[in-house]
Amino acid sequence: MDSMKNIAMIAAGSIATLAYQKYSKPVMRNVKKAFNGTMKKVDKTLDDMM
């Protein structure tokens, strides 16, 4: 039973590693794009207040 748990944890870690390697750059690009868009909106709002 304990070995099955170990095998499951190794498989989950392997899948997570592969997913991170494949999708980290596109996800980070989208996060950066969304963050920059939000910052531009905040900056514009603050400029309009002044």
N, C-alpha and C positions, 0 to 999 in steps of 0.2 A: 504494500500500500504506500509506503514511504517513497519507494522508487518511482511509482506512478506520479506522485506529487512533484518529485524532482524533474522528471521528464516533461511534465506539463509546464513547469516554471521555465525550463530551458527553452521549450518551444515558444512560449509567450515572449521571452526575451529576444529570441531570434527574429520572430515576426515583428516585434517592435523596432528592432535595430534596422531591419530591411525597410520597413515603412518610413522610418526617420531618414534613412539614406536616400530614398526615392523622392519623398515629398517635402523635405525640409526647405529646399530652396524656393519652390513655388509658394508654399505657405508663408514663408518669411517675406517674399515679394508682395503678396497680397496684404499681409499685416502692415508692412511698411507703407504701402499705397493708401490703405485705409487710415493709418495714423497721420500721414501727411495731409490727406484730405480733411481730417478733423482739425488738425492744427491750423490749416488755412482758414477754415470756417471760424475758429476761435479768434484767430488773429484779425480777421475781417470784422468780426463782431466787436472786438476791443477797439479797433480803429474807428468804427462807427460811433462808439460811445464817447470818444474824445472829440 
